[in-house]
C-alpha cells in the first residue's frame, strides 16, 4: 500500500510528527483544538478517534493527512468512508488502566481483518509494550507480513520516572525508545515512536532509528490553544535539529 506522498517524504527525512488527540477522545472541542494546534504548529499529520463525525470535523479544519485509530476494524471502515487518509490499530495506552491487554495474536488477527476490509489504505499498527522486547520485534515482523505499512511503538504508561526535569523525561520515554531501536532494525517499513515523548526525547527516537514520532498527552492535555501550538512547534524544531546517525547503533 502506498503511503500519502507528504507522509512518505517526512518518513524518508526522519522528521514525521503525528499529533494524537486520543482513541477515546470524542469531545469535539478538544479534538478540534488539537487538530488546529497540529496544523498551526507544523505537524505532519493528525490522529483522531475513528468516528465519522470527527473525521469530517478534522477534514474541515486541516489540510493535513488524517489518521483514525480504533481496535475494531468496522469502525475504521466507517472512518475511511468519511474521508480518513490512513488508519491505525492501536493507541492501546488508553485501555491498560482498565485492565485490558492486547496480546500478539489478537493484534495480528485485528490487522488481518482490517486489511481484508480495507485493502487499499495505509495501515499503521501499534506493537503493545506489554510484550517482552524480543516478542515486540517478532510481532512487528509478522505485522508487516500481513499488511502493516507503518509500525508504531509505545510504552509511556509503563514507565515510572523517579526524577523530575530532563532526566525524568528520558526515563519516561525509555520503553518506547528501546522498542523503536529494536524494531527499526528488524523491519523495512517506517517506525513511528510514540507514547511518553517530549521535545527532549523526540530527537532520541529519531537517533534510535524511528522515521517519526507520535505525541499525544503533551499536547492534548493542555488547556490553552496558544500553548498547544507552541508545544507542537517545539517538537517540530526539535526534530529539525537532529540527524539520524549510527552513533547508538
C-alpha positions as a Markdown table, in Angstrom:
| # | Residue | x | y | z |
|---|---|---|---|---|
| 1 | Unk | 0.0 | 0.0 | 0.0 |
| 2 | Unk | 1.4 | 3.4 | -1.0 |
| 3 | Unk | 1.6 | 5.9 | 1.9 |
| 4 | Unk | 0.5 | 9.5 | 1.2 |
| 5 | Unk | 3.3 | 11.3 | -0.6 |
| 6 | Unk | 3.6 | 14.0 | 2.1 |
| 7 | Unk | 4.0 | 11.3 | 4.7 |
| 8 | Unk | 6.4 | 9.3 | 2.6 |
| 9 | Unk | 8.7 | 12.4 | 2.3 |
| 10 | Unk | 8.5 | 13.0 | 6.1 |
| 11 | Unk | 9.3 | 9.4 | 6.9 |
| 12 | Unk | 12.1 | 9.4 | 4.4 |
| 13 | Unk | 13.6 | 12.5 | 6.1 |
| 14 | Unk | 13.0 | 11.0 | 9.5 |
| 15 | Unk | 11.1 | 14.0 | 10.8 |
| 16 | Unk | 7.4 | 12.9 | 10.7 |
| 17 | Unk | 5.3 | 14.3 | 13.6 |
| 18 | Unk | 1.9 | 12.9 | 14.4 |
| 19 | Unk | -0.2 | 14.7 | 16.9 |
| 20 | Unk | -2.7 | 12.4 | 18.7 |
| 21 | Unk | -6.0 | 13.6 | 20.1 |
| 22 | Unk | -6.8 | 10.2 | 21.6 |
| 23 | Unk | -8.6 | 7.0 | 20.6 |
| 24 | Unk | -11.2 | 7.5 | 23.3 |
| 25 | Unk | -11.5 | 11.3 | 22.9 |
| 26 | Unk | -14.8 | 12.1 | 21.3 |
| 27 | Unk | -15.0 | 15.7 | 22.7 |
| 28 | Unk | -15.4 | 17.7 | 19.5 |
| 29 | Unk | -14.0 | 20.9 | 21.1 |
| 30 | Unk | -10.9 | 19.1 | 22.4 |
| 31 | Unk | -10.4 | 17.2 | 19.2 |
| 32 | Unk | -10.8 | 20.5 | 17.2 |
| 33 | Unk | -8.3 | 22.3 | 19.4 |
| 34 | Unk | -5.7 | 19.5 | 19.0 |
| 35 | Unk | -6.2 | 19.4 | 15.2 |
| 36 | Unk | -5.9 | 23.2 | 14.9 |
| 37 | Unk | -2.8 | 23.2 | 17.1 |
| 38 | Unk | -1.2 | 20.5 | 15.0 |
| 39 | Unk | -1.9 | 22.4 | 11.8 |
| 40 | Unk | -0.7 | 25.8 | 13.1 |
| 41 | Unk | 2.4 | 24.3 | 14.7 |
| 42 | Unk | 3.6 | 22.5 | 11.6 |
| 43 | Unk | 2.9 | 18.8 | 12.4 |
| 44 | Unk | 2.9 | 16.3 | 9.6 |
| 45 | Unk | -0.4 | 14.6 | 10.3 |
| 46 | Unk | -3.0 | 14.1 | 13.0 |
| 47 | Unk | -4.5 | 11.0 | 14.7 |
| 48 | Unk | -8.1 | 11.1 | 15.9 |
| 49 | Unk | -10.7 | 8.6 | 17.1 |
| 50 | Unk | -12.3 | 6.5 | 14.3 |
| 51 | Unk | -15.6 | 8.4 | 14.4 |
| 52 | Unk | -17.1 | 9.6 | 11.0 |
| 53 | Unk | -18.3 | 12.9 | 12.5 |
| 54 | Unk | -14.8 | 13.7 | 13.9 |
| 55 | Unk | -13.2 | 12.8 | 10.6 |
| 56 | Unk | -15.5 | 15.2 | 8.8 |
| 57 | Unk | -14.7 | 17.9 | 11.5 |
| 58 | Unk | -11.0 | 17.4 | 11.2 |
| 59 | Unk | -11.2 | 17.5 | 7.4 |
| 60 | Unk | -12.9 | 20.9 | 7.6 |
| 61 | Unk | -10.2 | 22.2 | 10.0 |
| 62 | Unk | -7.0 | 20.9 | 8.4 |
| 63 | Unk | -5.3 | 20.1 | 5.1 |
| 64 | Unk | -3.0 | 17.6 | 7.0 |
| 65 | Unk | -3.4 | 13.8 | 6.4 |
| 66 | Unk | -5.9 | 12.4 | 8.9 |
| 67 | Unk | -5.2 | 9.1 | 10.6 |
| 68 | Unk | -8.0 | 7.5 | 12.6 |
| 69 | Unk | -7.5 | 4.9 | 15.4 |
| 70 | Unk | -9.6 | 2.1 | 16.7 |
| 71 | Unk | -9.3 | -1.5 | 17.9 |
| 72 | Unk | -12.5 | -2.5 | 16.0 |
| 73 | Unk | -12.0 | -2.9 | 12.2 |
| 74 | Unk | -15.6 | -1.9 | 11.4 |
| 75 | Unk | -15.1 | 1.5 | 13.0 |
| 76 | Unk | -12.1 | 2.0 | 10.7 |
| 77 | Unk | -14.2 | 1.2 | 7.7 |
| 78 | Unk | -16.7 | 3.9 | 8.6 |
| 79 | Unk | -13.9 | 6.4 | 9.3 |
| 80 | Unk | -12.4 | 5.8 | 5.9 |
| 81 | Unk | -15.8 | 6.3 | 4.2 |
| 82 | Unk | -15.9 | 9.7 | 6.0 |
| 83 | Unk | -12.6 | 10.7 | 4.5 |
| 84 | Unk | -9.7 | 9.4 | 6.6 |
| 85 | Unk | -6.4 | 9.2 | 4.8 |
| 86 | Unk | -4.9 | 6.3 | 6.8 |
| 87 | Unk | -5.8 | 4.1 | 9.7 |
| 88 | Unk | -4.3 | 2.9 | 13.0 |
| 89 | Unk | -4.8 | -0.2 | 15.0 |
| 90 | Unk | -3.5 | 0.9 | 18.4 |
| 91 | Unk | -3.3 | 3.7 | 20.8 |
| 92 | Unk | -3.6 | 0.8 | 23.3 |
| 93 | Unk | -2.5 | 3.0 | 26.2 |
| 94 | Unk | -6.0 | 4.2 | 27.0 |
| 95 | Unk | -7.1 | 0.6 | 27.6 |
| 96 | Unk | -4.4 | -0.6 | 30.0 |
| 97 | Unk | -5.8 | 1.3 | 33.0 |
| 98 | Unk | -9.0 | -0.7 | 32.5 |
| 99 | Unk | -7.1 | -3.9 | 32.7 |
| 100 | Unk | -7.5 | -4.6 | 29.0 |
| 101 | Unk | -4.5 | -6.3 | 27.5 |
| 102 | Unk | -3.7 | -6.7 | 23.8 |
| 103 | Unk | -1.6 | -9.8 | 23.1 |
| 104 | Unk | 0.3 | -10.6 | 20.0 |
| 105 | Unk | -2.2 | -13.0 | 18.5 |
| 106 | Unk | -5.1 | -10.5 | 18.9 |
| 107 | Unk | -3.2 | -7.7 | 17.3 |
| 108 | Unk | -2.1 | -9.9 | 14.4 |
| 109 | Unk | -5.7 | -11.0 | 14.0 |
| 110 | Unk | -7.1 | -7.5 | 14.0 |
| 111 | Unk | -4.5 | -6.5 | 11.4 |
| 112 | Unk | -5.5 | -9.3 | 9.1 |
| 113 | Unk | -9.2 | -8.5 | 9.5 |
| 114 | Unk | -8.6 | -4.8 | 8.8 |
| 115 | Unk | -6.5 | -5.5 | 5.8 |
| 116 | Unk | -9.2 | -7.7 | 4.4 |
| 117 | Unk | -11.8 | -5.0 | 4.9 |
| 118 | Unk | -9.6 | -2.1 | 3.7 |
| 119 | Unk | -7.0 | -3.5 | 1.3 |
| 120 | Unk | -6.2 | -0.1 | -0.3 |
| 121 | Unk | -5.4 | 2.3 | 2.6 |
| 122 | Unk | -2.2 | 2.8 | 4.5 |
| 123 | Unk | -2.3 | 0.9 | 7.8 |
| 124 | Unk | -0.4 | 1.6 | 10.9 |
| 125 | Unk | -0.3 | -0.9 | 13.8 |
| 126 | Unk | 1.0 | -0.4 | 17.3 |
| 127 | Unk | 3.1 | -3.1 | 18.9 |
| 128 | Unk | 1.9 | -3.5 | 22.6 |
| 129 | Unk | 4.6 | -2.6 | 25.1 |
| 130 | Unk | 3.3 | -5.3 | 27.5 |
| 131 | Unk | 5.2 | -7.8 | 25.4 |
| 132 | Unk | 8.8 | -8.6 | 26.0 |
| 133 | Unk | 11.1 | -6.7 | 23.6 |
| 134 | Unk | 12.0 | -9.7 | 21.5 |
| 135 | Unk | 8.3 | -10.6 | 21.2 |
| 136 | Unk | 7.7 | -7.0 | 20.1 |
| 137 | Unk | 10.2 | -7.4 | 17.3 |
| 138 | Unk | 8.7 | -10.8 | 16.3 |
| 139 | Unk | 5.2 | -9.3 | 16.2 |
| 140 | Unk | 6.3 | -6.3 | 14.2 |
| 141 | Unk | 7.8 | -8.5 | 11.6 |
| 142 | Unk | 4.6 | -10.6 | 11.4 |
| 143 | Unk | 2.5 | -7.5 | 11.1 |
| 144 | Unk | 4.5 | -6.3 | 8.1 |
| 145 | Unk | 4.0 | -9.7 | 6.5 |
| 146 | Unk | 0.2 | -9.4 | 6.8 |
| 147 | Unk | 0.0 | -5.9 | 5.5 |
| 148 | Unk | 1.1 | -3.2 | 8.0 |
| 149 | Unk | 2.6 | -0.2 | 6.3 |
| 150 | Unk | 3.8 | 1.5 | 9.5 |
| 151 | Unk | 4.8 | 0.1 | 12.8 |
| 152 | Unk | 4.2 | 2.2 | 15.9 |
| 153 | Unk | 5.8 | 1.7 | 19.3 |
| 154 | Unk | 4.5 | 2.6 | 22.8 |
| 155 | Unk | 5.5 | 2.4 | 26.4 |
| 156 | Unk | 4.9 | 5.7 | 28.2 |
| 157 | Unk | 2.3 | 4.3 | 30.5 |
| 158 | Unk | 4.6 | 1.5 | 31.7 |
| 159 | Unk | 7.5 | 3.8 | 32.8 |
| 160 | Unk | 7.8 | 5.1 | 36.3 |
| 161 | Unk | 10.2 | 8.1 | 36.2 |
| 162 | Unk | 11.9 | 8.7 | 39.5 |
| 163 | Unk | 13.4 | 12.1 | 38.7 |
| 164 | Unk | 12.0 | 15.4 | 37.7 |
| 165 | Unk | 13.1 | 17.6 | 34.8 |
| 166 | Unk | 15.0 | 16.3 | 31.8 |
| 167 | Unk | 16.1 | 13.1 | 33.4 |
| 168 | Unk | 12.5 | 12.2 | 34.2 |
| 169 | Unk | 11.5 | 12.9 | 30.6 |
| 170 | Unk | 14.2 | 10.5 | 29.4 |
| 171 | Unk | 13.1 | 7.8 | 31.9 |
| 172 | Unk | 9.5 | 8.1 | 30.8 |
| 173 | Unk | 10.5 | 7.7 | 27.1 |
| 174 | Unk | 12.9 | 4.8 | 27.7 |
| 175 | Unk | 10.4 | 1.9 | 26.9 |
| 176 | Unk | 9.2 | 3.3 | 23.6 |
| 177 | Unk | 12.8 | 4.3 | 22.6 |
| 178 | Unk | 14.0 | 0.8 | 23.3 |
| 179 | Unk | 11.2 | -0.6 | 21.2 |
| 180 | Unk | 11.9 | 1.8 | 18.3 |
| 181 | Unk | 15.6 | 0.9 | 18.4 |
| 182 | Unk | 15.0 | -2.8 | 18.2 |
| 183 | Unk | 12.1 | -2.8 | 15.8 |
| 184 | Unk | 13.5 | -0.3 | 13.3 |
| 185 | Unk | 16.4 | -2.7 | 12.7 |
| 186 | Unk | 14.1 | -5.6 | 12.1 |
| 187 | Unk | 11.5 | -4.2 | 9.6 |
| 188 | Unk | 11.7 | -2.4 | 6.3 |
| 189 | Unk | 8.7 | -0.1 | 6.9 |
| 190 | Unk | 8.7 | 3.2 | 8.7 |
| 191 | Unk | 8.7 | 3.0 | 12.5 |
| 192 | Unk | 6.8 | 5.7 | 14.4 |
| 193 | Unk | 7.9 | 6.1 | 18.0 |
| 194 | Unk | 5.1 | 7.2 | 20.3 |
| 195 | Unk | 3.9 | 7.4 | 23.9 |
| 196 | Unk | 5.6 | 9.4 | 26.6 |
| 197 | Unk | 7.7 | 11.5 | 24.3 |
| 198 | Unk | 8.5 | 15.2 | 24.5 |
| 199 | Unk | 10.6 | 17.7 | 22.6 |
| 200 | Unk | 13.5 | 16.5 | 24.8 |
| 201 | Unk | 13.2 | 12.9 | 23.8 |
| 202 | Unk | 11.7 | 13.1 | 20.2 |
| 203 | Unk | 15.2 | 13.6 | 18.7 |
| 204 | Unk | 16.4 | 10.5 | 20.6 |
| 205 | Unk | 13.7 | 8.5 | 18.9 |
| 206 | Unk | 15.0 | 9.5 | 15.5 |
| 207 | Unk | 18.6 | 8.7 | 16.5 |
| 208 | Unk | 17.3 | 5.3 | 17.7 |
| 209 | Unk | 16.1 | 4.6 | 14.2 |
| 210 | Unk | 12.5 | 5.9 | 14.1 |
| 211 | Unk | 11.2 | 7.6 | 11.0 |
| 212 | Unk | 8.9 | 9.9 | 13.1 |
| 213 | Unk | 7.3 | 10.4 | 16.4 |
| 214 | Unk | 3.7 | 10.5 | 17.8 |
| 215 | Unk | 2.8 | 12.8 | 20.6 |
| 216 | Unk | -0.5 | 12.9 | 22.4 |
| 217 | Unk | -0.9 | 14.0 | 26.0 |
| 218 | Unk | 1.9 | 16.5 | 25.9 |
| 219 | Unk | -0.3 | 18.4 | 23.5 |
| 220 | Unk | -3.9 | 17.3 | 24.0 |
| 221 | Unk | -3.9 | 17.8 | 27.8 |
| 222 | Unk | -3.0 | 21.4 | 27.6 |
| 223 | Unk | -5.9 | 23.8 | 28.2 |
| 224 | Unk | -4.7 | 26.8 | 26.2 |
| 225 | Unk | -4.6 | 26.7 | 22.4 |
| 226 | Unk | -1.6 | 29.1 | 22.2 |
| 227 | Unk | 0.3 | 26.8 | 24.5 |
| 228 | Unk | -0.7 | 23.8 | 22.3 |
| 229 | Unk | 0.6 | 25.4 | 19.2 |
| 230 | Unk | 3.8 | 26.4 | 21.0 |
| 231 | Unk | 4.3 | 22.8 | 22.2 |
| 232 | Unk | 3.9 | 21.5 | 18.6 |
| 233 | Unk | 6.4 | 24.0 | 17.3 |
| 234 | Unk | 8.9 | 22.9 | 19.9 |
| 235 | Unk | 8.6 | 19.3 | 18.7 |
| 236 | Unk | 8.9 | 20.4 | 15.0 |
| 237 | Unk | 12.1 | 22.4 | 15.9 |
| 238 | Unk | 13.5 | 19.5 | 17.9 |
| 239 | Unk | 13.0 | 17.1 | 15.0 |
| 240 | Unk | 14.6 | 19.6 | 12.6 |
| 241 | Unk | 17.8 | 19.7 | 14.6 |
| 242 | Unk | 18.5 | 16.0 | 14.7 |
| 243 | Unk | 20.0 | 13.8 | 12.1 |
| 244 | Unk | 19.6 | 10.1 | 12.1 |
| 245 | Unk | 23.0 | 8.7 | 13.0 |
| 246 | Unk | 24.6 | 5.4 | 13.7 |
| 247 | Unk | 26.2 | 6.5 | 16.9 |
| 248 | Unk | 24.0 | 4.3 | 19.0 |
| 249 | Unk | 23.5 | 1.5 | 16.5 |
